Amino acid sequence: MEWWLIYLLTGAFVGFFAGLLGIGGGLIIVPMLITAFTIQEFPADRIIHLALGTTMATIIFTSAASLRTHHQHGAVDWQIVKNITPGILLGTFGGATLAGSMTGQLLSLIFVIFIFYAATQMLLQFRPSPMFQLPGKTGMLLAGGIIGALSSLVAIGGGLLSVPFLTLCKIKLQHAIGTAAAIGFPIALAGTAGYIANGYLQAEALPEYSLGYVYLPALIWLVSASMLTAPLGAKLTHSTQTAILRTIFVVLLYGLGIRMLMSLF
C-alpha cells in the first residue's frame, strides 16, 4: 500500500477542518495513525506512542501558522504567553515523559476519554462564564503545567483547555483564542522534544526512519497536506454550511472514540 498517500489524504482532511473550525487536528490524526501503524505492523506496544509523538510534531507547524495569523490581527496577549510558558514547558515535557512510561492500553484509554470530552464540548459549544481574575505567576505556572501535561498526553495544541481557562479568567473570547494559539507553539515544541527523548530509549524496537517516537515519513506528508488545506477551510469559516460541517466533525469524533473504546475491550 502507498502509505504516503494515506498520510497525505489524512493531512488534507485534518488541515481543512482545522482551518474551518479553529481546532487542532490531533484528535483525528492520532486514531488515523494508530490504524495505519497497526496495518504496517509496527510494534504493538509502541503504536500509540508513535502516533502521539508524530502528531505532536505536526502541531509545531500548524501552531506556528495559526500564531502568525492571530498575531497579525492583534489577538495575542503576549504577557499571558510569557507568564504561562514556563509551566507549559515543564508540564508538557513531563507529560510526554510520563506517556513514555505508560502502557499503550492506558494511554489509549486516556485518549478515548478526552476525545469524548472534546466532542461534547464542541457539540454544546460550551464556554465558561468569566468568574476570576488571571492568577499570579505561581498560579499561571500551575495552570500551564496542567494544560501542558494533559495536552502532551493526548497530542493536542492545548486550545481545548487553554481557551476555557482564559475565558474563565475574563479574557475576551477573541484574545483567548489568539493567545491559546500562541500557547500551542511551546506545547508542541516541548511535547515533541519529550516524545523524541523518551523514544530513544526504545530505539531498537521502533520502525526505520523514526526520530524517537516521531515517525518522519508520516510527519512530512501530514504537514505538507495540512498546510495547503487549512487556508481553504479558513475561507469557509463564515459559510452557512459551517454548522453542518461542525456536526459532521463531532459525529466523526464520537465514532472514532467508540471505535477505539471497543478495540480496547
ChimeraX attribute file (.defattr): number of C-alpha atoms within 10 A of each C-alpha:
attribute: neighborCount
match mode: 1-to-1
recipient: residues
	/A:1	7
	/A:2	6
	/A:3	14
	/A:4	15
	/A:5	13
	/A:6	17
	/A:7	24
	/A:8	19
	/A:9	16
	/A:10	22
	/A:11	28
	/A:12	22
	/A:13	20
	/A:14	26
	/A:15	29
	/A:16	24
	/A:17	26
	/A:18	23
	/A:19	24
	/A:20	23
	/A:21	20
	/A:22	18
	/A:23	20
	/A:24	26
	/A:25	26
	/A:26	24
	/A:27	24
	/A:28	21
	/A:29	23
	/A:30	27
	/A:31	22
	/A:32	17
	/A:33	22
	/A:34	22
	/A:35	15
	/A:36	18
	/A:37	22
	/A:38	14
	/A:39	10
	/A:40	12
	/A:41	11
	/A:42	17
	/A:43	14
	/A:44	12
	/A:45	13
	/A:46	20
	/A:47	22
	/A:48	27
	/A:49	29
	/A:50	29
	/A:51	26
	/A:52	31
	/A:53	34
	/A:54	31
	/A:55	33
	/A:56	35
	/A:57	26
	/A:58	29
	/A:59	26
	/A:60	21
	/A:61	18
	/A:62	24
	/A:63	22
	/A:64	16
	/A:65	17
	/A:66	21
	/A:67	22
	/A:68	15
	/A:69	15
	/A:70	19
	/A:71	17
	/A:72	9
	/A:73	11
	/A:74	14
	/A:75	21
	/A:76	24
	/A:77	16
	/A:78	15
	/A:79	9
	/A:80	18
	/A:81	20
	/A:82	12
	/A:83	18
	/A:84	24
	/A:85	23
	/A:86	19
	/A:87	23
	/A:88	32
	/A:89	23
	/A:90	20
	/A:91	27
	/A:92	32
	/A:93	26
	/A:94	21
	/A:95	25
	/A:96	32
	/A:97	22
	/A:98	17
	/A:99	24
	/A:100	25
	/A:101	11
	/A:102	13
	/A:103	13
	/A:104	17
	/A:105	14
	/A:106	12
	/A:107	19
	/A:108	24
	/A:109	15
	/A:110	13
	/A:111	24
	/A:112	24
	/A:113	13
	/A:114	18
	/A:115	23
	/A:116	18
	/A:117	15
	/A:118	17
	/A:119	20
	/A:120	16
	/A:121	14
	/A:122	19
	/A:123	14
	/A:124	8
	/A:125	9
	/A:126	10
	/A:127	14
	/A:128	14
	/A:129	11
	/A:130	15
	/A:131	10
	/A:132	13
	/A:133	11
	/A:134	16
	/A:135	13
	/A:136	11
	/A:137	15
	/A:138	12
	/A:139	14
	/A:140	21
	/A:141	20
	/A:142	19
	/A:143	21
	/A:144	26
	/A:145	24
	/A:146	19
	/A:147	25
	/A:148	37
	/A:149	28
	/A:150	21
	/A:151	29
	/A:152	31
	/A:153	27
	/A:154	29
	/A:155	32
	/A:156	27
	/A:157	33
	/A:158	27
	/A:159	23
	/A:160	19
	/A:161	18
	/A:162	24
	/A:163	24
	/A:164	20
	/A:165	21
	/A:166	23
	/A:167	22
	/A:168	20
	/A:169	18
	/A:170	16
	/A:171	20
	/A:172	14
	/A:173	16
	/A:174	16
	/A:175	20
	/A:176	25
	/A:177	25
	/A:178	24
	/A:179	27
	/A:180	30
	/A:181	32
	/A:182	29
	/A:183	29
	/A:184	28
	/A:185	24
	/A:186	23
	/A:187	33
	/A:188	33
	/A:189	18
	/A:190	25
	/A:191	37
	/A:192	29
	/A:193	22
	/A:194	25
	/A:195	29
	/A:196	25
	/A:197	18
	/A:198	21
	/A:199	25
	/A:200	15
	/A:201	13
	/A:202	13
	/A:203	15
	/A:204	9
	/A:205	13
	/A:206	21
	/A:207	18
	/A:208	12
	/A:209	11
	/A:210	18
	/A:211	19
	/A:212	25
	/A:213	33
	/A:214	26
	/A:215	22
	/A:216	16
	/A:217	15
	/A:218	26
	/A:219	20
	/A:220	17
	/A:221	21
	/A:222	27
	/A:223	24
	/A:224	17
	/A:225	20
	/A:226	26
	/A:227	19
	/A:228	14
	/A:229	20
	/A:230	25
	/A:231	18
	/A:232	16
	/A:233	20
	/A:234	18
	/A:235	12
	/A:236	16
	/A:237	17
	/A:238	11
	/A:239	10
	/A:240	9
	/A:241	10
	/A:242	15
	/A:243	13
	/A:244	10
	/A:245	14
	/A:246	16
	/A:247	14
	/A:248	11
	/A:249	18
	/A:250	20
	/A:251	15
	/A:252	14
	/A:253	23
	/A:254	18
	/A:255	14
	/A:256	20
	/A:257	24
	/A:258	15
	/A:259	13
	/A:260	18
	/A:261	15
	/A:262	9
	/A:263	10
	/A:264	13
	/A:265	6
